[in-house]
Amino acid sequence: MTTQTPSPVHPAQPKASYRPQLLLILGIVLLMATLGIWHLLGLGTESTDDAYVDGNIVQVTSQVSGTVTVISGDNTDHIDAHAPLVTLNAVDAEIQYQRTQSNLARAVRQARTQYYQVQQLEAEVSQRQNDVRKAQDDVRRRSQLAASGAVSREEISHAEEVLKNALAGLDGTQHALAVRLAMVDNTTLRTHPDVLVAAANLRDAFISLHRTQIYSPVTGLITKRSVQVGQRINPGVALMSVVPLDQVWVNANFKESQIQDLRIGQPVVLRADAYGRKVVFHGTIVGLDAGTGSAFSLMPAQNATGNWIKVTQRVPVRIALQPEEIAANPLRLGLSMHVSVDTTDTSGQVLNKKTPAQPAYSTNVFENELKDANDVVEQVISANDDRGQYAKHLKP
């Protein structure tokens, strides 16, 4: 018989516990379900499709009247700031400019003449004063000699007549000097009234001539061109517009029931219908408007009637976009946008309460007009003065 060897008996292994893993899986499932419900219900966000791209439409207008001779750009063309857009016929302005240059030159020379006349009369007054002193000395000497009989009475009378004539001549010259001083007193050549008037006329003529060339105030795309070559235009009439597409923003119109948690500074995710869902823009709320859209409409609603129907109002919210994203994917004015605002952080302000420290928009196209005109005035005055021969009244 074969003896069977008994198999070794192993101690029982403890049963593994799967409870922690099950709790972890359950927690993950609950978290994902919560996030899904949060997303589906839109908790923590406010969204709207009633949003459109907005921006500046800079009108190009003329500041002077004239006939159009050149148009340097058309619709859809790009134009840089300071680049010429429209040219007007400058013949009349050029003639007026030359006329005012001559008038200023004449005014300077006439003012110089007046100053020289003052100097001449001052010299004559000094001469008359010497004549008076000489006549007074003659009368005094003859009066002293009259007692001894060395000088006749007739000679004394003659000396007194000479003194009277000298005094009268001095008085007349002093009055003539006063008349001349009234024209130039307390002035210099550059502050003489006649020179100031002629200089102002020259500045006006120079600026009018300069304005026959109309420049673009900003960089952007030309649109809404209405001007034509040969057209006679008047100041203030819109000739065309320039849209700076690097300065656009989005106006999102939220329902009044959605603005409770909207705050300035909250982040915004935007998508444009023109680019589809692949292109995402990011922005920030910079302000909520002061009223609903209907409150600022041309004909606001009048609800104080018997047939009143409640209409949900919408409040415009301005959203600033990131410049680099606009440069990569340019937006046009009026494009539709889908806007989603993260309203988790409600610590921001509801309304703007700070005055802007810097201008929102500006142009420097016109800032050198007066400086250039002043340079021309100075050139004309310098070409017609004579500093080396001026006396004290002519020194600036």
KOLKE-415077 format. One line per 4 residues: their letters; for each residue x, y, z of C-alpha. Coordinates in steps of 0.25 Angstrom, whole numbers. Example, Ala and Ser with C-alpha at 12.3 -4.5 7.8 and 13.67 -1.06 7.14 Angstrom:
residues 2
as) 49,-18,31 | 55,-4,29 .
//
This chain:
residues 396
mttq) 0,0,0 | 5,14,-3 | 5,23,8 | -1,38,4 .
tpsp) 7,49,10 | -3,59,16 | -3,73,10 | 2,84,18 .
vhpa) -8,93,25 | -7,108,23 | -12,118,32 | -25,126,27 .
qpka) -22,139,20 | -29,151,24 | -40,156,14 | -36,169,7 .
syrp) -44,182,9 | -49,189,-3 | -57,200,5 | -47,212,3 .
qlll) -46,210,-12 | -61,209,-13 | -62,222,-5 | -52,229,-14 .
ilgi) -59,225,-26 | -72,229,-21 | -66,243,-17 | -61,244,-31 .
vllm) -74,241,-37 | -82,250,-28 | -72,262,-31 | -73,259,-46 .
atlg) -88,259,-45 | -88,272,-37 | -79,279,-47 | -88,274,-58 .
iwhl) -101,279,-51 | -94,292,-48 | -90,293,-63 | -104,290,-68 .
lglg) -111,299,-59 | -101,310,-62 | -98,313,-47 | -86,322,-45 .
test) -87,328,-60 | -96,337,-67 | -97,336,-82 | -104,343,-94 .
dday) -104,343,-109 | -109,357,-110 | -95,363,-111 | -89,371,-122 .
vdgn) -75,376,-126 | -75,392,-124 | -64,402,-127 | -60,416,-131 .
ivqv) -65,421,-144 | -56,434,-146 | -62,443,-156 | -53,451,-165 .
tsqv) -58,465,-167 | -52,478,-173 | -50,490,-165 | -50,500,-177 .
sgtv) -59,501,-190 | -53,497,-203 | -54,488,-215 | -48,474,-215 .
tvis) -37,471,-224 | -31,458,-219 | -36,446,-211 | -25,438,-206 .
gdnt) -33,426,-200 | -46,418,-202 | -54,408,-194 | -47,396,-188 .
dhid) -33,403,-190 | -24,404,-178 | -19,418,-175 | -9,422,-164 .
ahap) -11,434,-155 | -5,447,-161 | -7,441,-175 | -14,450,-185 .
lvtl) -28,446,-189 | -34,458,-196 | -28,470,-203 | -36,483,-206 .
navd) -33,494,-217 | -23,503,-209 | -22,514,-219 | -30,524,-211 .
aeiq) -24,520,-198 | -10,522,-204 | -13,536,-209 | -19,540,-196 .
yqrt) -7,534,-189 | 3,543,-198 | -6,555,-195 | -5,554,-180 .
qsnl) 10,552,-181 | 11,565,-188 | 2,572,-178 | 10,567,-167 .
arav) 23,572,-173 | 17,585,-176 | 11,586,-161 | 25,583,-156 .
rqar) 32,594,-164 | 21,604,-161 | 23,600,-146 | 38,603,-148 .
tqyy) 35,616,-154 | 26,620,-142 | 38,616,-132 | 48,624,-141 .
qvqq) 38,636,-140 | 38,635,-125 | 53,636,-125 | 53,648,-134 .
leae) 43,655,-126 | 50,652,-113 | 63,658,-120 | 54,671,-124 .
vsqr) 49,672,-110 | 63,672,-105 | 67,683,-115 | 55,691,-111 .
qndv) 59,690,-96 | 73,695,-100 | 66,707,-107 | 58,710,-95 .
rkaq) 70,710,-86 | 78,719,-95 | 66,729,-97 | 64,729,-81 .
ddvr) 79,732,-79 | 78,743,-90 | 67,749,-83 | 73,748,-69 .
rrsq) 86,754,-73 | 80,766,-81 | 70,769,-69 | 83,770,-60 .
laas) 89,780,-69 | 77,788,-71 | 79,796,-58 | 93,801,-63 .
gavs) 87,805,-76 | 96,796,-84 | 84,789,-90 | 72,796,-96 .
reei) 58,792,-93 | 55,788,-107 | 67,778,-107 | 61,772,-94 .
shae) 47,771,-100 | 53,764,-112 | 60,754,-103 | 46,751,-96 .
evlk) 40,749,-109 | 50,739,-113 | 48,732,-99 | 33,731,-102 .
nala) 35,725,-116 | 45,715,-110 | 34,711,-99 | 23,710,-110 .
gldg) 32,701,-119 | 36,692,-107 | 21,691,-103 | 17,687,-118 .
tqha) 28,677,-119 | 24,671,-106 | 10,669,-110 | 15,663,-123 .
lavr) 23,653,-116 | 11,650,-107 | 3,647,-119 | 14,637,-124 .
lamv) 16,631,-111 | 1,628,-110 | 4,618,-122 | 16,611,-117 .
dntt) 17,614,-102 | 19,601,-94 | 21,592,-106 | 32,585,-114 .
lrth) 32,582,-128 | 26,568,-126 | 15,574,-117 | 11,586,-125 .
pdvl) -4,586,-127 | -3,587,-142 | 7,576,-143 | -1,567,-134 .
vaaa) -13,569,-143 | -5,566,-155 | 1,554,-149 | -12,548,-145 .
nlrd) -17,550,-159 | -5,542,-164 | -7,531,-154 | -21,530,-159 .
afis) -17,529,-173 | -6,519,-171 | -15,510,-163 | -26,511,-174 .
lhrt) -16,508,-185 | -11,496,-176 | -25,491,-175 | -27,489,-190 .
qiys) -20,476,-188 | -29,467,-179 | -21,456,-171 | -26,444,-164 .
pvtg) -28,446,-150 | -25,431,-146 | -20,418,-152 | -31,409,-157 .
litk) -39,404,-169 | -47,414,-178 | -62,413,-178 | -74,421,-182 .
rsvq) -67,429,-192 | -77,440,-198 | -68,450,-204 | -66,452,-218 .
vgqr) -55,459,-227 | -60,473,-231 | -70,473,-219 | -71,487,-212 .
inpg) -71,484,-197 | -74,492,-185 | -68,491,-171 | -73,480,-162 .
valm) -79,471,-174 | -75,456,-172 | -66,452,-184 | -63,438,-179 .
svvp) -60,430,-167 | -48,423,-161 | -50,411,-152 | -38,407,-143 .
ldqv) -40,392,-142 | -30,391,-131 | -40,399,-122 | -52,390,-121 .
wvna) -60,385,-110 | -73,376,-108 | -86,381,-103 | -93,370,-97 .
nfke) -108,372,-93 | -112,364,-81 | -126,362,-76 | -129,370,-63 .
sqiq) -130,357,-56 | -116,353,-60 | -108,365,-55 | -109,363,-40 .
dlri) -96,356,-39 | -89,364,-50 | -77,372,-45 | -66,380,-51 .
gqpv) -53,372,-54 | -60,359,-55 | -54,350,-66 | -61,347,-79 .
vlra) -60,337,-90 | -65,340,-103 | -67,334,-117 | -71,340,-130 .
dayg) -80,335,-140 | -70,339,-151 | -59,330,-145 | -68,318,-139 .
rkvv) -65,311,-126 | -50,308,-130 | -46,323,-127 | -48,328,-113 .
fhgt) -46,342,-108 | -44,346,-94 | -48,359,-88 | -52,367,-75 .
ivgl) -64,374,-71 | -61,389,-70 | -74,395,-67 | -90,394,-67 .
dagt) -98,404,-74 | -106,415,-66 | -119,409,-71 | -126,399,-80 .
gsaf) -126,400,-95 | -140,404,-96 | -138,416,-86 | -128,422,-96 .
slmp) -136,419,-109 | -141,430,-118 | -155,427,-113 | -155,422,-99 .
aqna) -166,413,-95 | -178,419,-88 | -183,409,-78 | -193,418,-71 .
tgnw) -205,413,-79 | -216,403,-77 | -211,393,-87 | -198,390,-80 .
ikvt) -190,377,-83 | -177,374,-76 | -165,373,-85 | -152,368,-79 .
qrvp) -142,379,-80 | -127,377,-84 | -115,385,-78 | -103,387,-87 .
vria) -90,382,-81 | -77,387,-87 | -66,377,-89 | -51,380,-92 .
lqpe) -44,370,-101 | -29,366,-101 | -22,374,-111 | -13,362,-115 .
eiaa) -25,353,-118 | -31,364,-126 | -19,366,-134 | -18,351,-137 .
nplr) -33,350,-141 | -38,363,-145 | -53,367,-142 | -62,376,-149 .
lgls) -72,385,-144 | -86,379,-142 | -82,364,-142 | -90,355,-133 .
mhvs) -83,349,-120 | -86,339,-110 | -82,344,-96 | -80,335,-83 .
vdtt) -77,343,-71 | -70,336,-59 | -78,342,-47 | -72,333,-36 .
dtsg) -64,345,-30 | -74,356,-27 | -65,365,-19 | -63,375,-30 .
qvln) -71,388,-32 | -85,389,-38 | -83,403,-44 | -70,411,-48 .
kktp) -67,422,-37 | -54,427,-42 | -52,438,-52 | -42,434,-63 .
aqpa) -28,440,-61 | -25,440,-76 | -33,443,-88 | -40,431,-94 .
ystn) -37,434,-108 | -29,446,-114 | -22,450,-127 | -10,459,-129 .
vfen) -12,462,-144 | -16,476,-141 | -6,479,-129 | 5,486,-138 .
elkd) -4,495,-146 | -2,507,-137 | 13,505,-135 | 16,504,-150 .
andv) 8,517,-151 | 16,524,-140 | 29,520,-147 | 24,526,-160 .
veqv) 20,539,-153 | 34,540,-146 | 41,538,-160 | 33,549,-166 .
isan) 36,559,-154 | 51,555,-154 | 52,558,-169 | 46,572,-167 .
ddrg) 52,577,-154 | 65,584,-152 | 70,580,-139 | 84,587,-140 .
qyak) 78,601,-142 | 67,600,-131 | 67,609,-119 | 61,605,-106 .
hlkp) 46,604,-111 | 50,594,-122 | 57,584,-113 | 48,572,-111 .
//
